Amino acid sequence: MLHKLVSAPINLVIKIGEKVKEEVEKELYDLPTIQQKLIQLQMMHELGDIPEEAYKAMEEGLLFRYEVAKRMEMEQWEQMTKRKEGGT
């Protein structure tokens, strides 16, 4: 009983931390989100809302995240394929 009372706050903090990490990764590596941000950035640049240097720097960061996200997606796909092949 005492163990549950002591470990409950720790378990809650761990669960919250895991959820925050999951949401951050989703925001950072979600392909549709990155694509939308690239479109918004392009529009801002075309409207003259941001200077060329800032545009290029932000675009480079988004394209890097896009590349990482695509790589992660491919790795997940390969793992799923391997599991299906191993299970049949």
N, CA, C and O atoms as a CHARMM CRD file, in Angstrom:
* protein
*
  352
    1    1 MET  N      0.82600  -1.19500   0.00000 PROA 1      0.00000
    2    1 MET  CA     0.00000   0.00000   0.00000 PROA 1      0.00000
    3    1 MET  C      0.87100   1.25900   0.00000 PROA 1      0.00000
    4    1 MET  O      0.67100   2.17100  -0.80300 PROA 1      0.00000
    5    2 LEU  N      1.83700   1.28800   0.91700 PROA 2      0.00000
    6    2 LEU  CA     2.73400   2.43700   1.00600 PROA 2      0.00000
    7    2 LEU  C      3.53700   2.58900  -0.28000 PROA 2      0.00000
    8    2 LEU  O      3.77400   3.70400  -0.74500 PROA 2      0.00000
    9    3 HSD  N      3.94800   1.47400  -0.84400 PROA 3      0.00000
   10    3 HSD  CA     4.71100   1.49400  -2.09700 PROA 3      0.00000
   11    3 HSD  C      3.89400   2.16100  -3.20800 PROA 3      0.00000
   12    3 HSD  O      4.43100   2.94700  -3.98900 PROA 3      0.00000
   13    4 LYS  N      2.60000   1.84800  -3.27700 PROA 4      0.00000
   14    4 LYS  CA     1.73900   2.45100  -4.29300 PROA 4      0.00000
   15    4 LYS  C      1.60900   3.94600  -4.08200 PROA 4      0.00000
   16    4 LYS  O      1.60500   4.70700  -5.05000 PROA 4      0.00000
   17    5 LEU  N      1.50100   4.38200  -2.83500 PROA 5      0.00000
   18    5 LEU  CA     1.38100   5.80800  -2.53400 PROA 5      0.00000
   19    5 LEU  C      2.64200   6.57500  -2.91700 PROA 5      0.00000
   20    5 LEU  O      2.57400   7.71300  -3.38100 PROA 5      0.00000
   21    6 VAL  N      3.78200   5.94200  -2.71700 PROA 6      0.00000
   22    6 VAL  CA     5.05700   6.58500  -3.03200 PROA 6      0.00000
   23    6 VAL  C      5.31900   6.56500  -4.52700 PROA 6      0.00000
   24    6 VAL  O      5.79400   7.55600  -5.08300 PROA 6      0.00000
   25    7 SER  N      5.02100   5.46100  -5.18500 PROA 7      0.00000
   26    7 SER  CA     5.35100   5.33700  -6.60400 PROA 7      0.00000
   27    7 SER  C      4.31500   5.97000  -7.52800 PROA 7      0.00000
   28    7 SER  O      4.62200   6.22800  -8.69200 PROA 7      0.00000
   29    8 ALA  N      3.11500   6.22500  -7.05500 PROA 8      0.00000
   30    8 ALA  CA     2.06800   6.80900  -7.91200 PROA 8      0.00000
   31    8 ALA  C      2.47900   8.14900  -8.51500 PROA 8      0.00000
   32    8 ALA  O      2.32000   8.33300  -9.72100 PROA 8      0.00000
   33    9 PRO  N      3.00600   9.10400  -7.72000 PROA 9      0.00000
   34    9 PRO  CA     3.42200  10.38000  -8.32900 PROA 9      0.00000
   35    9 PRO  C      4.54300  10.20100  -9.35500 PROA 9      0.00000
   36    9 PRO  O      4.57500  10.88500 -10.37800 PROA 9      0.00000
   37   10 ILE  N      5.44700   9.28500  -9.07400 PROA 10     0.00000
   38   10 ILE  CA     6.55200   9.03600 -10.00200 PROA 10     0.00000
   39   10 ILE  C      6.02400   8.45300 -11.30500 PROA 10     0.00000
   40   10 ILE  O      6.43600   8.86500 -12.38900 PROA 10     0.00000
   41   11 ASN  N      5.11200   7.49700 -11.19400 PROA 11     0.00000
   42   11 ASN  CA     4.52100   6.89700 -12.39600 PROA 11     0.00000
   43   11 ASN  C      3.75600   7.93500 -13.20300 PROA 11     0.00000
   44   11 ASN  O      3.79400   7.91400 -14.43400 PROA 11     0.00000
   45   12 LEU  N      3.06100   8.84600 -12.52200 PROA 12     0.00000
   46   12 LEU  CA     2.31900   9.90400 -13.21000 PROA 12     0.00000
   47   12 LEU  C      3.27600  10.82300 -13.96600 PROA 12     0.00000
   48   12 LEU  O      3.01500  11.18600 -15.11300 PROA 12     0.00000
   49   13 VAL  N      4.37400  11.19500 -13.32800 PROA 13     0.00000
   50   13 VAL  CA     5.37400  12.04900 -13.97500 PROA 13     0.00000
   51   13 VAL  C      5.96000  11.34400 -15.19800 PROA 13     0.00000
   52   13 VAL  O      6.17300  11.97200 -16.23500 PROA 13     0.00000
   53   14 ILE  N      6.21500  10.06200 -15.07900 PROA 14     0.00000
   54   14 ILE  CA     6.76200   9.29100 -16.20000 PROA 14     0.00000
   55   14 ILE  C      5.76400   9.26800 -17.35400 PROA 14     0.00000
   56   14 ILE  O      6.14100   9.47600 -18.50700 PROA 14     0.00000
   57   15 LYS  N      4.49500   9.01700 -17.04800 PROA 15     0.00000
   58   15 LYS  CA     3.46900   8.98400 -18.09900 PROA 15     0.00000
   59   15 LYS  C      3.31300  10.34100 -18.76900 PROA 15     0.00000
   60   15 LYS  O      3.15600  10.41900 -19.98700 PROA 15     0.00000
   61   16 ILE  N      3.35600  11.40400 -17.98500 PROA 16     0.00000
   62   16 ILE  CA     3.25800  12.75300 -18.55500 PROA 16     0.00000
   63   16 ILE  C      4.46600  13.02800 -19.43500 PROA 16     0.00000
   64   16 ILE  O      4.32500  13.57400 -20.52900 PROA 16     0.00000
   65   17 GLY  N      5.64500  12.65900 -18.97100 PROA 17     0.00000
   66   17 GLY  CA     6.85900  12.84100 -19.76400 PROA 17     0.00000
   67   17 GLY  C      6.80400  12.08900 -21.07800 PROA 17     0.00000
   68   17 GLY  O      7.20900  12.61400 -22.11600 PROA 17     0.00000
   69   18 GLU  N      6.30300  10.85600 -21.04100 PROA 18     0.00000
   70   18 GLU  CA     6.18100  10.06900 -22.26600 PROA 18     0.00000
   71   18 GLU  C      5.20400  10.72400 -23.23900 PROA 18     0.00000
   72   18 GLU  O      5.45100  10.75100 -24.44500 PROA 18     0.00000
   73   19 LYS  N      4.09500  11.25300 -22.71700 PROA 19     0.00000
   74   19 LYS  CA     3.09500  11.90500 -23.56500 PROA 19     0.00000
   75   19 LYS  C      3.66100  13.17900 -24.19000 PROA 19     0.00000
   76   19 LYS  O      3.43700  13.45000 -25.37000 PROA 19     0.00000
   77   20 VAL  N      4.39000  13.95400 -23.39900 PROA 20     0.00000
   78   20 VAL  CA     5.02000  15.17700 -23.91400 PROA 20     0.00000
   79   20 VAL  C      6.01700  14.82700 -25.01700 PROA 20     0.00000
   80   20 VAL  O      6.04200  15.47200 -26.06600 PROA 20     0.00000
   81   21 LYS  N      6.83600  13.80500 -24.77600 PROA 21     0.00000
   82   21 LYS  CA     7.81800  13.37100 -25.78500 PROA 21     0.00000
   83   21 LYS  C      7.10900  12.94600 -27.06500 PROA 21     0.00000
   84   21 LYS  O      7.54100  13.28700 -28.16600 PROA 21     0.00000
   85   22 GLU  N      6.02400  12.20300 -26.91700 PROA 22     0.00000
   86   22 GLU  CA     5.25300  11.74400 -28.07400 PROA 22     0.00000
   87   22 GLU  C      4.70200  12.92700 -28.87300 PROA 22     0.00000
   88   22 GLU  O      4.76300  12.93300 -30.10200 PROA 22     0.00000
   89   23 GLU  N      4.17000  13.91800 -28.17600 PROA 23     0.00000
   90   23 GLU  CA     3.60800  15.09600 -28.84800 PROA 23     0.00000
   91   23 GLU  C      4.69400  15.92600 -29.52600 PROA 23     0.00000
   92   23 GLU  O      4.49300  16.43900 -30.62600 PROA 23     0.00000
   93   24 VAL  N      5.84300  16.05600 -28.87000 PROA 24     0.00000
   94   24 VAL  CA     6.95600  16.81300 -29.45900 PROA 24     0.00000
   95   24 VAL  C      7.44300  16.12100 -30.72700 PROA 24     0.00000
   96   24 VAL  O      7.66900  16.76900 -31.75000 PROA 24     0.00000
   97   25 GLU  N      7.60400  14.79600 -30.65400 PROA 25     0.00000
   98   25 GLU  CA     8.04100  14.06200 -31.84000 PROA 25     0.00000
   99   25 GLU  C      7.01500  14.15800 -32.95700 PROA 25     0.00000
  100   25 GLU  O      7.37500  14.25400 -34.13100 PROA 25     0.00000
  101   26 LYS  N      5.74300  14.13300 -32.59400 PROA 26     0.00000
  102   26 LYS  CA     4.70200  14.26800 -33.61200 PROA 26     0.00000
  103   26 LYS  C      4.80600  15.63600 -34.28600 PROA 26     0.00000
  104   26 LYS  O      4.70700  15.73700 -35.50900 PROA 26     0.00000
  105   27 GLU  N      5.00200  16.66800 -33.50100 PROA 27     0.00000
  106   27 GLU  CA     5.11400  18.01800 -34.05100 PROA 27     0.00000
  107   27 GLU  C      6.37200  18.15700 -34.90800 PROA 27     0.00000
  108   27 GLU  O      6.34400  18.77400 -35.97300 PROA 27     0.00000
  109   28 LEU  N      7.47000  17.58000 -34.43300 PROA 28     0.00000
  110   28 LEU  CA     8.72900  17.72400 -35.15200 PROA 28     0.00000
  111   28 LEU  C      8.80600  16.85300 -36.40300 PROA 28     0.00000
  112   28 LEU  O      9.38600  17.26200 -37.40800 PROA 28     0.00000
  113   29 TYR  N      8.22700  15.65900 -36.34600 PROA 29     0.00000
  114   29 TYR  CA     8.43800  14.69600 -37.42600 PROA 29     0.00000
  115   29 TYR  C      7.16000  14.21500 -38.10100 PROA 29     0.00000
  116   29 TYR  O      7.16700  13.17400 -38.75800 PROA 29     0.00000
  117   30 ASP  N      6.06900  14.94900 -37.95200 PROA 30     0.00000
  118   30 ASP  CA     4.83100  14.61500 -38.63100 PROA 30     0.00000
  119   30 ASP  C      4.88800  15.20400 -40.04300 PROA 30     0.00000
  120   30 ASP  O      4.94600  16.42200 -40.21400 PROA 30     0.00000
  121   31 LEU  N      4.87300  14.33600 -41.04300 PROA 31     0.00000
  122   31 LEU  CA     5.05100  14.78600 -42.43100 PROA 31     0.00000
  123   31 LEU  C      4.02200  15.82800 -42.86500 PROA 31     0.00000
  124   31 LEU  O      4.41100  16.85200 -43.42700 PROA 31     0.00000
  125   32 PRO  N      2.72200  15.61300 -42.62900 PROA 32     0.00000
  126   32 PRO  CA     1.75500  16.65100 -43.03400 PROA 32     0.00000
  127   32 PRO  C      1.99000  17.98900 -42.33400 PROA 32     0.00000
  128   32 PRO  O      1.79700  19.04500 -42.93700 PROA 32     0.00000
  129   33 THR  N      2.40300  17.95100 -41.07700 PROA 33     0.00000
  130   33 THR  CA     2.69200  19.19400 -40.34800 PROA 33     0.00000
  131   33 THR  C      3.86900  19.91400 -40.98000 PROA 33     0.00000
  132   33 THR  O      3.82900  21.12900 -41.17100 PROA 33     0.00000
  133   34 ILE  N      4.90700  19.17700 -41.30000 PROA 34     0.00000
  134   34 ILE  CA     6.09300  19.78300 -41.92300 PROA 34     0.00000
  135   34 ILE  C      5.73000  20.35000 -43.29000 PROA 34     0.00000
  136   34 ILE  O      6.15400  21.45300 -43.63700 PROA 34     0.00000
  137   35 GLN  N      4.95400  19.60900 -44.06400 PROA 35     0.00000
  138   35 GLN  CA     4.54300  20.09500 -45.38400 PROA 35     0.00000
  139   35 GLN  C      3.74600  21.39000 -45.25800 PROA 35     0.00000
  140   35 GLN  O      3.95000  22.32800 -46.02800 PROA 35     0.00000
  141   36 GLN  N      2.84300  21.43700 -44.28700 PROA 36     0.00000
  142   36 GLN  CA     2.04400  22.64500 -44.07000 PROA 36     0.00000
  143   36 GLN  C      2.92600  23.82300 -43.68700 PROA 36     0.00000
  144   36 GLN  O      2.71600  24.94200 -44.15600 PROA 36     0.00000
  145   37 LYS  N      3.91100  23.57200 -42.83800 PROA 37     0.00000
  146   37 LYS  CA     4.82800  24.63600 -42.42600 PROA 37     0.00000
  147   37 LYS  C      5.66400  25.12700 -43.61600 PROA 37     0.00000
  148   37 LYS  O      5.95200  26.32000 -43.72200 PROA 37     0.00000
  149   38 LEU  N      6.04800  24.21900 -44.49700 PROA 38     0.00000
  150   38 LEU  CA     6.78700  24.62400 -45.69900 PROA 38     0.00000
  151   38 LEU  C      5.92200  25.51300 -46.60000 PROA 38     0.00000
  152   38 LEU  O      6.39900  26.50700 -47.14800 PROA 38     0.00000
  153   39 ILE  N      4.66700  25.14800 -46.74400 PROA 39     0.00000
  154   39 ILE  CA     3.74300  25.95500 -47.55900 PROA 39     0.00000
  155   39 ILE  C      3.56000  27.33800 -46.93600 PROA 39     0.00000
  156   39 ILE  O      3.61500  28.34900 -47.63600 PROA 39     0.00000
  157   40 GLN  N      3.34200  27.38100 -45.62300 PROA 40     0.00000
  158   40 GLN  CA     3.17700  28.66300 -44.93100 PROA 40     0.00000
  159   40 GLN  C      4.43000  29.52200 -45.06900 PROA 40     0.00000
  160   40 GLN  O      4.34200  30.73100 -45.28400 PROA 40     0.00000
  161   41 LEU  N      5.58500  28.89300 -44.94500 PROA 41     0.00000
  162   41 LEU  CA     6.84800  29.61300 -45.08000 PROA 41     0.00000
  163   41 LEU  C      6.99500  30.18900 -46.48300 PROA 41     0.00000
  164   41 LEU  O      7.40400  31.33900 -46.64600 PROA 41     0.00000
  165   42 GLN  N      6.66200  29.39600 -47.48900 PROA 42     0.00000
  166   42 GLN  CA     6.72600  29.85200 -48.87800 PROA 42     0.00000
  167   42 GLN  C      5.80500  31.05100 -49.09700 PROA 42     0.00000
  168   42 GLN  O      6.18200  32.02700 -49.74600 PROA 42     0.00000
  169   43 MET  N      4.61000  30.96400 -48.55500 PROA 43     0.00000
  170   43 MET  CA     3.65500  32.06900 -48.70600 PROA 43     0.00000
  171   43 MET  C      4.17200  33.33400 -48.02300 PROA 43     0.00000
  172   43 MET  O      4.07500  34.42700 -48.58100 PROA 43     0.00000
  173   44 MET  N      4.72000  33.18600 -46.81800 PROA 44     0.00000
  174   44 MET  CA     5.26200  34.33600 -46.10400 PROA 44     0.00000
  175   44 MET  C      6.39400  34.98400 -46.89300 PROA 44     0.00000
  176   44 MET  O      6.51300  36.20800 -46.94400 PROA 44     0.00000
  177   45 HSD  N      7.21700  34.14800 -47.50000 PROA 45     0.00000
  178   45 HSD  CA     8.33500  34.66600 -48.29000 PROA 45     0.00000
  179   45 HSD  C      7.82500  35.40100 -49.53600 PROA 45     0.00000
  180   45 HSD  O      8.29800  36.48900 -49.86500 PROA 45     0.00000
  181   46 GLU  N      6.85600  34.78900 -50.21900 PROA 46     0.00000
  182   46 GLU  CA     6.31500  35.41300 -51.42700 PROA 46     0.00000
  183   46 GLU  C      5.60900  36.73600 -51.12800 PROA 46     0.00000
  184   46 GLU  O      5.61200  37.64800 -51.95500 PROA 46     0.00000
  185   47 LEU  N      5.00700  36.83500 -49.94200 PROA 47     0.00000
  186   47 LEU  CA     4.33000  38.08100 -49.56300 PROA 47     0.00000
  187   47 LEU  C      5.29300  39.12200 -49.00100 PROA 47     0.00000
  188   47 LEU  O      4.90200  40.25400 -48.71900 PROA 47     0.00000
  189   48 GLY  N      6.55300  38.72700 -48.84200 PROA 48     0.00000
  190   48 GLY  CA     7.55600  39.65300 -48.33700 PROA 48     0.00000
  191   48 GLY  C      7.52900  39.81900 -46.83100 PROA 48     0.00000
  192   48 GLY  O      8.06800  40.79100 -46.30300 PROA 48     0.00000
  193   49 ASP  N      6.90500  38.87600 -46.13100 PROA 49     0.00000
  194   49 ASP  CA     6.81300  38.96200 -44.67400 PROA 49     0.00000
  195   49 ASP  C      8.11500  38.59000 -43.97700 PROA 49     0.00000
  196   49 ASP  O      8.34900  38.99900 -42.84000 PROA 49     0.00000
  197   50 ILE  N      8.96100  37.81800 -44.64900 PROA 50     0.00000
  198   50 ILE  CA    10.24900  37.45100 -44.06400 PROA 50     0.00000
  199   50 ILE  C     11.35500  37.65800 -45.10100 PROA 50     0.00000
  200   50 ILE  O     11.13400  37.47000 -46.29700 PROA 50     0.00000
  201   51 PRO  N     12.53600  38.04300 -44.64100 PROA 51     0.00000
  202   51 PRO  CA    13.64800  38.25000 -45.57400 PROA 51     0.00000
  203   51 PRO  C     14.18900  36.92000 -46.12600 PROA 51     0.00000
  204   51 PRO  O     13.95100  35.85200 -45.56200 PROA 51     0.00000
  205   52 GLU  N     14.89800  37.01400 -47.20900 PROA 52     0.00000
  206   52 GLU  CA    15.44500  35.84900 -47.90800 PROA 52     0.00000
  207   52 GLU  C     16.29800  34.97000 -46.99300 PROA 52     0.00000
  208   52 GLU  O     16.17400  33.74600 -47.01100 PROA 52     0.00000
  209   53 GLU  N     17.17000  35.60300 -46.19000 PROA 53     0.00000
  210   53 GLU  CA    18.07000  34.83100 -45.32800 PROA 53     0.00000
  211   53 GLU  C     17.27500  34.01000 -44.31200 PROA 53     0.00000
  212   53 GLU  O     17.57100  32.83700 -44.08700 PROA 53     0.00000
  213   54 ALA  N     16.27700  34.62600 -43.70800 PROA 54     0.00000
  214   54 ALA  CA    15.45100  33.91600 -42.72500 PROA 54     0.00000
  215   54 ALA  C     14.68000  32.79600 -43.41000 PROA 54     0.00000
  216   54 ALA  O     14.55300  31.69900 -42.86600 PROA 54     0.00000
  217   55 TYR  N     14.17100  33.07200 -44.59000 PROA 55     0.00000
  218   55 TYR  CA    13.42700  32.05900 -45.34400 PROA 55     0.00000
  219   55 TYR  C     14.30600  30.83700 -45.61300 PROA 55     0.00000
  220   55 TYR  O     13.90000  29.70200 -45.36600 PROA 55     0.00000
  221   56 LYS  N     15.50500  31.08300 -46.11800 PROA 56     0.00000
  222   56 LYS  CA    16.40300  29.97600 -46.45000 PROA 56     0.00000
  223   56 LYS  C     16.77800  29.16300 -45.20900 PROA 56     0.00000
  224   56 LYS  O     16.83100  27.93400 -45.26400 PROA 56     0.00000
  225   57 ALA  N     17.03500  29.84300 -44.10000 PROA 57     0.00000
  226   57 ALA  CA    17.40000  29.14700 -42.86800 PROA 57     0.00000
  227   57 ALA  C     16.23800  28.29600 -42.35600 PROA 57     0.00000
  228   57 ALA  O     16.43000  27.14400 -41.96600 PROA 57     0.00000
  229   58 MET  N     15.04600  28.86300 -42.35900 PROA 58     0.00000
  230   58 MET  CA    13.87900  28.13000 -41.88400 PROA 58     0.00000
  231   58 MET  C     13.53300  26.97700 -42.82900 PROA 58     0.00000
  232   58 MET  O     13.16100  25.89200 -42.38300 PROA 58     0.00000
  233   59 GLU  N     13.65700  27.21500 -44.11900 PROA 59     0.00000
  234   59 GLU  CA    13.38000  26.16900 -45.10000 PROA 59     0.00000
  235   59 GLU  C     14.36300  25.01300 -44.92800 PROA 59     0.00000
  236   59 GLU  O     13.96900  23.84900 -44.99400 PROA 59     0.00000
  237   60 GLU  N     15.61900  25.32500 -44.71000 PROA 60     0.00000
  238   60 GLU  CA    16.63400  24.29300 -44.52700 PROA 60     0.00000
  239   60 GLU  C     16.30300  23.42600 -43.30900 PROA 60     0.00000
  240   60 GLU  O     16.41900  22.20100 -43.36400 PROA 60     0.00000
  241   61 GLY  N     15.89500  24.06200 -42.22100 PROA 61     0.00000
  242   61 GLY  CA    15.52600  23.31600 -41.02200 PROA 61     0.00000
  243   61 GLY  C     14.31900  22.41900 -41.25300 PROA 61     0.00000
  244   61 GLY  O     14.30300  21.27000 -40.81100 PROA 61     0.00000
  245   62 LEU  N     13.31100  22.93800 -41.94400 PROA 62     0.00000
  246   62 LEU  CA    12.11000  22.14900 -42.22300 PROA 62     0.00000
  247   62 LEU  C     12.42000  20.99200 -43.17500 PROA 62     0.00000
  248   62 LEU  O     11.90600  19.88700 -43.00100 PROA 62     0.00000
  249   63 LEU  N     13.25300  21.24500 -44.17200 PROA 63     0.00000
  250   63 LEU  CA    13.60600  20.18100 -45.11100 PROA 63     0.00000
  251   63 LEU  C     14.41400  19.08300 -44.42300 PROA 63     0.00000
  252   63 LEU  O     14.26700  17.90300 -44.74400 PROA 63     0.00000
  253   64 PHE  N     15.26400  19.47500 -43.47900 PROA 64     0.00000
  254   64 PHE  CA    16.01200  18.48000 -42.70900 PROA 64     0.00000
  255   64 PHE  C     15.04800  17.62000 -41.90200 PROA 64     0.00000
  256   64 PHE  O     15.16400  16.39500 -41.89500 PROA 64     0.00000
  257   65 ARG  N     14.08500  18.26600 -41.21200 PROA 65     0.00000
  258   65 ARG  CA    13.08600  17.52400 -40.44000 PROA 65     0.00000
  259   65 ARG  C     12.27200  16.61300 -41.34500 PROA 65     0.00000
  260   65 ARG  O     11.93700  15.49300 -40.96000 PROA 65     0.00000
  261   66 TYR  N     11.95000  17.08800 -42.54700 PROA 66     0.00000
  262   66 TYR  CA    11.18500  16.28500 -43.49600 PROA 66     0.00000
  263   66 TYR  C     11.97600  15.02600 -43.87900 PROA 66     0.00000
  264   66 TYR  O     11.42900  13.92400 -43.92900 PROA 66     0.00000
  265   67 GLU  N     13.24600  15.21100 -44.14200 PROA 67     0.00000
  266   67 GLU  CA    14.10700  14.08600 -44.50500 PROA 67     0.00000
  267   67 GLU  C     14.18500  13.06500 -43.37000 PROA 67     0.00000
  268   67 GLU  O     14.09000  11.86100 -43.60700 PROA 67     0.00000
  269   68 VAL  N     14.35800  13.54400 -42.14800 PROA 68     0.00000
  270   68 VAL  CA    14.41400  12.65200 -40.99000 PROA 68     0.00000
  271   68 VAL  C     13.08800  11.91900 -40.83300 PROA 68     0.00000
  272   68 VAL  O     13.06900  10.71500 -40.58000 PROA 68     0.00000
  273   69 ALA  N     11.98200  12.63900 -40.98300 PROA 69     0.00000
  274   69 ALA  CA    10.65700  12.03600 -40.84200 PROA 69     0.00000
  275   69 ALA  C     10.42600  10.96400 -41.89700 PROA 69     0.00000
  276   69 ALA  O      9.86000   9.91200 -41.59800 PROA 69     0.00000
  277   70 LYS  N     10.85700  11.21800 -43.12600 PROA 70     0.00000
  278   70 LYS  CA    10.71000  10.22100 -44.19100 PROA 70     0.00000
  279   70 LYS  C     11.54200   8.98000 -43.87600 PROA 70     0.00000
  280   70 LYS  O     11.09300   7.85400 -44.09200 PROA 70     0.00000
  281   71 ARG  N     12.75100   9.19000 -43.36600 PROA 71     0.00000
  282   71 ARG  CA    13.60700   8.07500 -42.99900 PROA 71     0.00000
  283   71 ARG  C     12.95400   7.24400 -41.88200 PROA 71     0.00000
  284   71 ARG  O     12.96600   6.01400 -41.92000 PROA 71     0.00000
  285   72 MET  N     12.39000   7.93900 -40.89500 PROA 72     0.00000
  286   72 MET  CA    11.72600   7.25200 -39.79300 PROA 72     0.00000
  287   72 MET  C     10.51800   6.46600 -40.31200 PROA 72     0.00000
  288   72 MET  O     10.27400   5.33900 -39.88000 PROA 72     0.00000
  289   73 GLU  N      9.77900   7.05500 -41.22600 PROA 73     0.00000
  290   73 GLU  CA     8.62200   6.38600 -41.81600 PROA 73     0.00000
  291   73 GLU  C      9.04900   5.12200 -42.55700 PROA 73     0.00000
  292   73 GLU  O      8.40100   4.08200 -42.44000 PROA 73     0.00000
  293   74 MET  N     10.12400   5.21000 -43.31000 PROA 74     0.00000
  294   74 MET  CA    10.62400   4.05200 -44.05000 PROA 74     0.00000
  295   74 MET  C     11.08800   2.95400 -43.09800 PROA 74     0.00000
  296   74 MET  O     10.84100   1.77300 -43.34300 PROA 74     0.00000
  297   75 GLU  N     11.75800   3.33900 -42.01400 PROA 75     0.00000
  298   75 GLU  CA    12.21000   2.35000 -41.03600 PROA 75     0.00000
  299   75 GLU  C     11.01700   1.65000 -40.39000 PROA 75     0.00000
  300   75 GLU  O     11.03900   0.43600 -40.19100 PROA 75     0.00000
  301   76 GLN  N      9.97700   2.41500 -40.06200 PROA 76     0.00000
  302   76 GLN  CA     8.77300   1.81600 -39.48100 PROA 76     0.00000
  303   76 GLN  C      8.12700   0.85600 -40.47100 PROA 76     0.00000
  304   76 GLN  O      7.68100  -0.22800 -40.09600 PROA 76     0.00000
  305   77 TRP  N      8.07800   1.25700 -41.72400 PROA 77     0.00000
  306   77 TRP  CA     7.49500   0.41000 -42.76200 PROA 77     0.00000
  307   77 TRP  C      8.27300  -0.90400 -42.89700 PROA 77     0.00000
  308   77 TRP  O      7.68400  -1.98000 -42.99400 PROA 77     0.00000
  309   78 GLU  N      9.60000  -0.79600 -42.90100 PROA 78     0.00000
  310   78 GLU  CA    10.44400  -1.98600 -43.00900 PROA 78     0.00000
  311   78 GLU  C     10.24600  -2.91000 -41.81100 PROA 78     0.00000
  312   78 GLU  O     10.20200  -4.13000 -41.97000 PROA 78     0.00000
  313   79 GLN  N     10.12700  -2.34000 -40.61700 PROA 79     0.00000
  314   79 GLN  CA     9.90500  -3.15200 -39.42300 PROA 79     0.00000
  315   79 GLN  C      8.56700  -3.86400 -39.49800 PROA 79     0.00000
  316   79 GLN  O      8.47400  -5.04100 -39.14900 PROA 79     0.00000
  317   80 MET  N      7.52900  -3.16900 -39.94700 PROA 80     0.00000
  318   80 MET  CA     6.21300  -3.79100 -40.08400 PROA 80     0.00000
  319   80 MET  C      6.25100  -4.91900 -41.10600 PROA 80     0.00000
  320   80 MET  O      5.65200  -5.97500 -40.90200 PROA 80     0.00000
  321   81 THR  N      6.95900  -4.68900 -42.20700 PROA 81     0.00000
  322   81 THR  CA     7.06700  -5.69900 -43.25400 PROA 81     0.00000
  323   81 THR  C      7.79500  -6.93200 -42.73900 PROA 81     0.00000
  324   81 THR  O      7.39200  -8.06000 -43.02000 PROA 81     0.00000
  325   82 LYS  N      8.86900  -6.71500 -41.98300 PROA 82     0.00000
  326   82 LYS  CA     9.63200  -7.83200 -41.42200 PROA 82     0.00000
  327   82 LYS  C      8.78100  -8.63900 -40.44500 PROA 82     0.00000
  328   82 LYS  O      8.84200  -9.86800 -40.43300 PROA 82     0.00000
  329   83 ARG  N      7.98400  -7.94200 -39.62300 PROA 83     0.00000
  330   83 ARG  CA     7.12500  -8.62700 -38.67300 PROA 83     0.00000
  331   83 ARG  C      6.08400  -9.47700 -39.38800 PROA 83     0.00000
  332   83 ARG  O      5.79100 -10.59800 -38.97300 PROA 83     0.00000
  333   84 LYS  N      5.52600  -8.93100 -40.46700 PROA 84     0.00000
  334   84 LYS  CA     4.51300  -9.69000 -41.22900 PROA 84     0.00000
  335   84 LYS  C      5.13600 -10.90400 -41.88800 PROA 84     0.00000
  336   84 LYS  O      4.54000 -11.98100 -41.89800 PROA 84     0.00000
  337   85 GLU  N      6.33000 -10.74100 -42.43900 PROA 85     0.00000
  338   85 GLU  CA     7.01400 -11.86800 -43.08500 PROA 85     0.00000
  339   85 GLU  C      7.37900 -12.93300 -42.06900 PROA 85     0.00000
  340   85 GLU  O      7.28600 -14.12700 -42.35400 PROA 85     0.00000
  341   86 GLY  N      7.79200 -12.50600 -40.88700 PROA 86     0.00000
  342   86 GLY  CA     8.17100 -13.45700 -39.83900 PROA 86     0.00000
  343   86 GLY  C      6.96300 -14.15700 -39.24500 PROA 86     0.00000
  344   86 GLY  O      7.08100 -15.28100 -38.75700 PROA 86     0.00000
  345   87 GLY  N      5.80500 -13.51400 -39.27800 PROA 87     0.00000
  346   87 GLY  CA     4.60900 -14.08900 -38.69700 PROA 87     0.00000
  347   87 GLY  C      3.86100 -15.02500 -39.61000 PROA 87     0.00000
  348   87 GLY  O      2.98000 -15.75500 -39.15400 PROA 87     0.00000
  349   88 THR  N      4.18600 -15.02600 -40.88200 PROA 88     0.00000
  350   88 THR  CA     3.46400 -15.90100 -41.82500 PROA 88     0.00000
  351   88 THR  C      4.21300 -17.16700 -42.09700 PROA 88     0.00000
  352   88 THR  O      3.74600 -18.00800 -42.86500 PROA 88     0.00000
